[in-house]
Amino acid sequence: MPAGGPGPAAQSARRPPRRLSSLWSPLLLCVLGVPQGGSGAHTAVISPQDPTLLIGSSLHATCSIHGDTPGATAEGLYWTLNGRRLPSELSRLLNTSTLALALANLNGSRQQSGDNLVCHARDGSILAGSCLYVGLPPEKPFNISCWSRNMKDLTCRWTPGAHGETFLHTNYSLKYKLRWYGQDNTCEEYHTVGPHSCHIPKDLALFTPYEIWVEATNRLGSARSDVLTLDVLDVVTTDPPPDVHVSRVGGLEDQLSVRWVSPPALKDFLFQAKYQIRYRVEDSVDWKVVDDVSNQTSCRLAGLKPGTVYFVQVRCNPFGIYGSKKAGIWSEWSHPTAASTPRSERPGPGGGVCEPRGGEPSSGPVRRELKQFLGWLKKHAYCSNLSFRLYDQWRAWMQKSHKTRNQVLPAKL
């Protein structure tokens, strides 16, 4: 008998009767239908025993007393479901030894282990119990995704069917096999990155596609997902880049320098990585993403607001694995790193470029071109040395122009 159920009849005859109040707990596992003795040797049987029904179904059950003790009758018996006494109008005497129960339009089971349907004697002792399973068959799992961190393992996760909740214990099995040969294998390490996930730790082949699918099974049926076909080399990912540092660029009030270290896994395998940066203002939830970082491990963010705190994150995508032209999977973002730009010492809103005083031309073609160049730079973060040189030369000239109030152009940008 399952743990939590009554003992065998021979043992129960020697035990004192147990009242419902001492037995029931809201989280009690389902009680199976073996008689729990009261006074005398009465036994009872619930039929059907442990039924499984679809939501919305009806149940017709009986509790029948057996035994040779005189006066053993069904009169005075009553039913409980999950510890709550059912209304007397739901039951009726069929004969002197049988009490019937009718339940209509059943809801899903409150416990995946089954609801407790119990037949009680007049004094409250348990005569028989049954597990009542009411739910839905599993739906087709979907949205399978897999990744590998070392080209030897594979971790996959999936989404249950559209409704998800079946009200019954549903078992999910991740299956995999080599595409053109080999036998079906079953993943064994479940719940590694969430409730619907599994990890295959080793013994995977490279340069050969795998077929991967998920099977869902419960008391009312089974369902199988579509098959996902992949090569381990195409789903490699890494940990986020460690040691992300963000610092100021001298006294430039609209720039920050970002540096990081390549993930350790890149040192062990024959592939490189490309990186992505995102940043946001301290009091904002909107991130701006920089896509053109390439495989560098440093970048300069330009066009920032002076005197402002920024949060910066970096992530990694491996590529060139054993010469493959396919990119891998983006890692998670690194932990946010914060830094602030210097406050502007120049007057004017937002720390913008100071306009020349009255009498000085401000709309000439060169000035207009420089303003356009500055606006263009402020919309982007630049990670190439060429952009750094152009921007630094332009800023140096602007600072000199601001000090001398002179519109002399730099010799070369």
C-alpha positions as CSV (number, residue, x, y, z in Angstrom):
1,M,0.0,0.0,0.0
2,P,1.2,3.6,-0.6
3,A,2.6,5.6,2.3
4,G,-0.2,7.5,4.1
5,G,-2.9,4.9,3.4
6,P,-4.5,2.7,6.0
7,G,-2.8,-0.5,7.1
8,P,-4.0,-4.0,6.2
9,A,-7.3,-5.2,7.6
10,A,-5.6,-7.6,10.1
11,Q,-3.6,-4.7,11.6
12,S,-6.5,-2.3,11.6
13,A,-8.7,-4.7,13.6
14,R,-6.2,-4.3,16.5
15,R,-6.0,-0.5,16.3
16,P,-8.4,1.9,18.0
17,P,-10.6,3.8,15.6
18,R,-9.1,7.1,14.2
19,R,-11.3,10.1,13.9
20,L,-11.2,12.3,10.8
21,S,-10.0,15.2,12.9
22,S,-6.8,13.3,13.7
23,L,-6.3,12.0,10.2
24,W,-7.0,14.9,7.9
25,S,-4.5,17.5,6.7
26,P,-5.1,19.9,3.8
27,L,-1.9,18.5,2.2
28,L,-2.5,14.9,3.0
29,L,-1.7,12.5,0.1
30,C,-4.6,10.5,-1.3
31,V,-5.9,7.8,1.1
32,L,-6.5,4.4,-0.7
33,G,-9.5,2.4,0.1
34,V,-8.6,-0.2,2.7
35,P,-11.0,-0.3,5.7
36,Q,-10.0,1.5,8.9
37,G,-11.5,-0.4,11.8
38,G,-14.0,1.0,14.3
39,S,-15.7,-1.2,16.9
40,G,-16.2,-4.7,15.6
41,A,-14.9,-6.2,12.4
42,H,-16.8,-4.1,9.9
43,T,-15.1,-3.7,6.5
44,A,-16.2,-1.6,3.5
45,V,-15.3,-1.2,-0.2
46,I,-15.7,1.9,-2.4
47,S,-16.5,1.2,-6.1
48,P,-15.2,2.3,-8.5
49,Q,-11.8,2.3,-6.8
50,D,-9.4,5.2,-7.7
51,P,-11.3,6.4,-10.8
52,T,-9.8,8.9,-13.3
53,L,-12.2,11.2,-15.0
54,L,-12.2,14.2,-17.4
55,I,-13.1,17.6,-16.0
56,G,-16.9,18.1,-16.2
57,S,-17.6,14.4,-15.9
58,S,-20.0,12.8,-13.3
59,L,-19.2,10.2,-10.7
60,H,-21.5,7.5,-9.3
61,A,-19.8,5.6,-6.4
62,T,-20.9,3.2,-3.8
63,C,-19.7,2.3,-0.3
64,S,-20.6,-1.3,0.6
65,I,-20.2,-2.8,4.1
66,H,-19.2,-6.4,4.4
67,G,-18.9,-8.5,7.5
68,D,-20.6,-10.9,9.8
69,T,-21.3,-8.6,12.7
70,P,-25.0,-8.3,13.4
71,G,-26.4,-4.8,12.8
72,A,-23.8,-3.7,10.3
73,T,-25.8,-1.5,8.0
74,A,-25.2,1.5,5.7
75,E,-27.6,3.7,7.6
76,G,-25.7,6.5,9.2
77,L,-22.7,6.4,6.8
78,Y,-21.5,9.6,5.2
79,W,-19.0,10.8,2.6
80,T,-16.1,13.3,2.7
81,L,-14.1,14.8,-0.1
82,N,-10.7,16.2,0.9
83,G,-11.8,16.3,4.5
84,R,-15.1,18.2,3.9
85,R,-18.4,16.4,4.5
86,L,-20.5,16.2,1.4
87,P,-24.2,17.2,1.6
88,S,-26.5,14.3,2.5
89,E,-28.7,15.0,-0.5
90,L,-25.8,13.8,-2.8
91,S,-26.0,10.3,-1.3
92,R,-28.8,7.7,-0.9
93,L,-29.2,4.2,0.5
94,L,-29.4,1.5,-2.1
95,N,-29.9,-1.3,0.4
96,T,-29.1,-2.0,4.1
97,S,-25.4,-2.4,3.3
98,T,-24.7,0.1,0.5
99,L,-24.6,3.9,0.4
100,A,-24.5,5.5,-3.1
101,L,-23.0,8.9,-4.0
102,A,-23.6,11.0,-7.1
103,L,-21.3,13.9,-8.1
104,A,-21.9,15.9,-11.2
105,N,-19.8,18.3,-13.3
106,L,-16.5,17.6,-11.5
107,N,-13.8,20.2,-11.2
108,G,-10.1,19.4,-11.6
109,S,-8.4,17.6,-8.7
110,R,-7.1,19.9,-5.9
111,Q,-4.2,17.6,-5.4
112,Q,-2.1,16.0,-8.2
113,S,-1.8,12.9,-6.0
114,G,-5.6,12.6,-6.2
115,D,-8.5,13.9,-4.1
116,N,-9.5,11.9,-1.0
117,L,-13.0,10.4,-1.3
118,V,-13.7,8.7,2.0
119,C,-16.6,6.7,3.4
120,H,-17.2,7.1,7.2
121,A,-19.1,5.3,9.8
122,R,-21.6,7.0,12.0
123,D,-19.0,7.7,14.7
124,G,-16.6,9.3,12.1
125,S,-14.2,6.5,11.7
126,I,-12.9,5.7,8.2
127,L,-14.4,2.6,6.6
128,A,-12.9,3.0,3.1
129,G,-11.1,5.5,0.9
130,S,-10.5,6.1,-2.7
131,C,-8.3,8.4,-4.8
132,L,-10.4,10.5,-7.2
133,Y,-8.4,11.9,-10.2
134,V,-10.1,14.6,-12.3
135,G,-8.2,16.5,-14.9
136,L,-7.2,16.8,-18.6
137,P,-4.9,14.8,-20.8
138,P,-1.5,16.5,-21.5
139,E,-1.2,18.8,-24.5
140,K,1.6,18.9,-27.0
141,P,4.8,20.5,-25.5
142,F,6.3,23.2,-27.6
143,N,9.1,25.8,-27.8
144,I,12.0,23.5,-27.2
145,S,15.3,25.3,-27.0
146,C,18.8,23.8,-26.2
147,W,22.3,25.1,-25.7
148,S,25.8,23.8,-24.8
149,R,28.4,25.4,-22.7
150,N,31.3,23.1,-23.4
151,M,30.4,21.3,-26.7
152,K,30.1,18.1,-24.7
153,D,26.8,18.7,-22.8
154,L,23.4,19.9,-23.8
155,T,20.7,21.6,-21.7
156,C,17.1,21.9,-23.0
157,R,13.9,23.5,-21.8
158,W,10.4,23.5,-23.1
159,T,6.9,24.9,-22.6
160,P,4.0,22.6,-21.5
161,G,0.9,22.6,-23.6
162,A,-1.2,25.7,-24.2
163,H,-3.1,25.4,-21.0
164,G,-0.3,23.8,-19.0
165,E,-2.4,22.8,-16.0
166,T,-3.8,19.3,-16.3
167,F,-4.8,18.9,-12.6
168,L,-3.0,15.5,-12.7
169,H,0.6,14.5,-12.2
170,T,2.1,14.8,-15.6
171,N,5.4,13.3,-16.4
172,Y,7.7,15.0,-19.0
173,S,10.5,13.0,-20.7
174,L,13.1,14.5,-23.0
175,K,14.2,12.1,-25.7
176,Y,17.1,12.4,-28.1
177,K,18.9,10.3,-30.7
178,L,21.3,10.8,-33.6
179,R,19.4,11.8,-36.7
180,W,20.3,9.0,-39.1
181,Y,21.1,6.1,-36.7
182,G,21.3,5.1,-33.1
183,Q,18.6,4.4,-30.6
184,D,16.3,6.6,-28.5
185,N,17.9,8.0,-25.3
186,T,16.2,9.5,-22.3
187,C,17.5,12.5,-20.5
188,E,17.9,11.9,-16.7
189,E,18.9,15.2,-15.0
190,Y,15.6,17.2,-14.8
191,H,14.8,20.6,-13.4
192,T,18.3,21.9,-13.9
193,V,17.3,25.4,-15.1
194,G,13.6,25.4,-14.3
195,P,10.6,23.2,-13.9
196,H,10.6,22.1,-17.5
197,S,14.2,21.4,-18.4
198,C,16.8,18.7,-18.5
199,H,20.6,18.4,-18.8
200,I,22.5,15.8,-20.8
201,P,26.0,16.0,-19.2
202,K,28.2,14.1,-21.7
203,D,28.8,11.6,-24.5
204,L,27.4,13.8,-27.3
205,A,28.7,13.6,-30.8
206,L,29.9,16.6,-32.8
207,F,29.4,17.3,-36.5
208,T,26.2,15.1,-36.4
209,P,22.7,16.4,-36.0
210,Y,20.5,15.2,-33.1
211,E,16.7,14.8,-33.0
212,I,15.2,16.0,-29.8
213,W,11.6,15.9,-28.6
214,V,9.5,15.9,-25.4
215,E,6.9,13.3,-24.4
216,A,4.2,14.2,-21.8
217,T,2.2,11.5,-20.1
218,N,-0.5,11.4,-17.4
219,R,-3.5,9.1,-16.4
220,L,-5.6,10.4,-19.2
221,G,-3.2,10.2,-22.1
222,S,0.0,11.3,-23.7
223,A,1.3,13.9,-26.2
224,R,4.5,14.4,-28.1
225,S,6.2,17.6,-29.2
226,D,7.5,18.3,-32.7
227,V,11.1,17.1,-33.3
228,L,13.9,19.7,-32.9
229,T,16.9,19.0,-35.1
230,L,20.2,20.5,-34.2
231,D,24.0,20.2,-34.2
232,V,25.7,20.8,-30.9
233,L,28.2,23.1,-32.6
234,D,25.3,25.4,-33.6
235,V,24.0,26.0,-30.1
236,V,27.2,26.8,-28.1
237,T,27.0,29.6,-25.6
238,T,29.2,30.9,-22.8
239,D,28.9,32.5,-19.4
240,P,28.5,36.3,-19.5
241,P,31.8,38.2,-19.8
242,P,33.3,38.7,-16.3
243,D,35.1,41.7,-14.8
244,V,33.1,44.4,-16.6
245,H,34.5,47.8,-15.8
246,V,33.1,51.2,-16.7
247,S,35.1,54.4,-16.2
248,R,35.2,58.0,-17.3
249,V,37.3,59.2,-20.3
250,G,39.3,62.0,-18.8
251,G,37.2,65.1,-18.4
252,L,34.9,64.4,-21.4
253,E,31.5,64.7,-19.9
254,D,29.6,62.7,-22.6
255,Q,31.7,59.6,-22.8
256,L,32.3,56.4,-20.8
257,S,34.9,53.6,-21.4
258,V,33.7,50.0,-21.0
259,R,36.2,47.1,-20.6
260,W,35.7,43.4,-19.9
261,V,37.4,40.0,-20.0
262,S,36.6,37.2,-22.4
263,P,34.7,34.3,-20.9
264,P,37.1,31.6,-19.7
265,A,35.4,29.0,-22.0
266,L,36.8,30.8,-25.0
267,K,40.3,30.0,-24.0
268,D,39.6,26.2,-24.0
269,F,38.0,25.9,-27.5
270,L,38.7,26.9,-31.0
271,F,36.3,29.8,-31.4
272,Q,36.2,33.5,-30.8
273,A,33.3,35.7,-29.7
274,K,31.4,38.8,-30.7
275,Y,30.0,41.1,-28.0
276,Q,27.0,43.3,-27.4
277,I,26.6,46.2,-25.0
278,R,23.5,47.8,-23.6
279,Y,23.2,50.8,-21.3
280,R,20.5,52.9,-19.6
281,V,20.2,55.9,-17.5
282,E,19.8,55.2,-13.8
283,D,16.1,56.3,-13.5
284,S,15.1,54.6,-16.8
285,V,14.1,51.1,-17.7
286,D,14.8,51.5,-21.4
287,W,18.1,50.0,-22.6
288,K,20.0,51.2,-25.7
289,V,21.9,48.3,-27.4
290,V,25.2,48.7,-29.2
291,D,25.5,45.9,-31.8
292,D,28.7,46.8,-33.6
293,V,31.2,45.9,-30.9
294,S,32.7,43.0,-32.9
295,N,35.2,40.8,-31.1
296,Q,36.9,43.6,-29.1
297,T,36.9,43.6,-25.3
298,S,36.6,47.4,-24.9
299,C,34.3,50.1,-26.2
300,R,33.7,53.8,-25.7
301,L,30.1,55.0,-25.3
302,A,29.7,58.5,-26.7
303,G,27.0,61.1,-26.8
304,L,26.0,60.6,-23.2
305,K,24.4,63.1,-20.8
306,P,26.8,64.9,-18.5
307,G,26.5,64.3,-14.8
308,T,24.4,61.2,-15.3
309,V,24.7,57.7,-13.8
310,Y,24.6,54.9,-16.4
311,F,24.2,51.1,-15.9
312,V,26.1,49.0,-18.5
313,Q,25.9,45.3,-19.3
314,V,27.8,43.1,-21.8
315,R,27.0,39.7,-23.3
316,C,28.9,37.3,-25.6
317,N,28.1,35.2,-28.7
318,P,30.7,32.6,-29.8
319,F,31.4,32.1,-33.5
320,G,33.9,30.4,-35.8
321,I,33.6,27.1,-33.8
322,Y,36.0,24.7,-35.5
323,G,35.7,26.9,-38.6
324,S,31.9,27.0,-38.7
325,K,30.4,30.2,-40.1
326,K,27.4,30.0,-37.9
327,A,27.1,32.1,-34.7
328,G,26.3,30.5,-31.4
329,I,23.7,31.6,-28.8
330,W,24.0,34.9,-26.9
331,S,24.9,34.5,-23.3
332,E,23.0,36.1,-20.5
333,W,23.8,39.7,-19.8
334,S,26.5,40.4,-17.2
335,H,25.6,41.9,-13.9
336,P,25.0,45.7,-14.3
337,T,28.0,47.9,-13.7
338,A,27.4,51.6,-12.9
339,A,29.4,54.7,-13.6
340,S,28.6,58.4,-14.0
341,T,29.7,60.9,-16.5
342,P,31.4,64.2,-15.3
343,R,29.3,67.2,-14.8
344,S,29.5,69.8,-17.5
345,E,31.4,73.0,-16.5
346,R,30.0,74.9,-19.4
347,P,26.8,76.9,-19.2
348,G,23.7,76.0,-21.1
349,P,21.1,73.3,-20.8
350,G,22.3,69.7,-21.0
351,G,26.0,70.7,-21.2
352,G,25.7,71.2,-25.0
353,V,28.3,73.0,-27.1
354,C,28.6,76.7,-26.3
355,E,27.5,78.9,-29.2
356,P,29.7,81.8,-30.2
357,R,28.9,85.3,-28.9
358,G,27.0,87.9,-30.9
359,G,28.5,89.0,-34.1
360,E,30.2,85.6,-34.7
361,P,28.9,83.6,-37.6
362,S,27.0,80.5,-36.4
363,S,25.4,79.2,-39.5
364,G,28.3,78.9,-41.9
365,P,28.8,75.6,-43.8
366,V,31.7,74.4,-41.7
367,R,30.0,75.2,-38.4
368,R,26.8,73.5,-39.6
369,E,28.8,70.4,-40.7
370,L,30.5,70.2,-37.3
371,K,27.1,70.4,-35.5
372,Q,25.8,67.6,-37.8
373,F,28.9,65.5,-37.0
374,L,28.4,66.0,-33.2
375,G,24.7,65.1,-33.5
376,W,25.6,62.0,-35.4
377,L,28.2,60.9,-32.8
378,K,25.7,61.5,-30.0
379,K,23.3,58.9,-31.4
380,H,25.9,56.1,-31.3
381,A,28.5,54.4,-29.2
382,Y,31.7,53.9,-31.1
383,C,34.2,51.1,-30.6
384,S,36.6,51.6,-33.5
385,N,39.9,53.4,-33.1
386,L,39.2,55.5,-36.1
387,S,36.0,56.9,-34.5
388,F,37.8,57.6,-31.3
389,R,40.5,59.6,-33.1
390,L,38.0,61.6,-35.1
391,Y,35.9,62.3,-32.1
392,D,38.8,63.2,-29.8
393,Q,40.3,65.6,-32.4
394,W,37.0,67.2,-32.9
395,R,36.5,67.6,-29.1
396,A,40.0,69.0,-28.7
397,W,39.4,71.6,-31.3
398,M,36.0,72.5,-29.8
399,Q,37.6,73.0,-26.4
400,K,40.3,75.2,-27.9
401,S,37.6,77.2,-29.8
402,H,35.6,77.7,-26.7
403,K,38.6,79.1,-24.8
404,T,39.8,81.5,-27.5
405,R,36.3,82.3,-28.9
406,N,37.9,81.8,-32.3
407,Q,36.3,79.8,-35.2
408,V,39.7,78.6,-36.6
409,L,39.2,75.1,-38.1
410,P,41.6,72.3,-37.1
411,A,44.2,71.4,-39.7
412,K,42.8,67.9,-40.2
413,L,40.0,65.8,-38.7
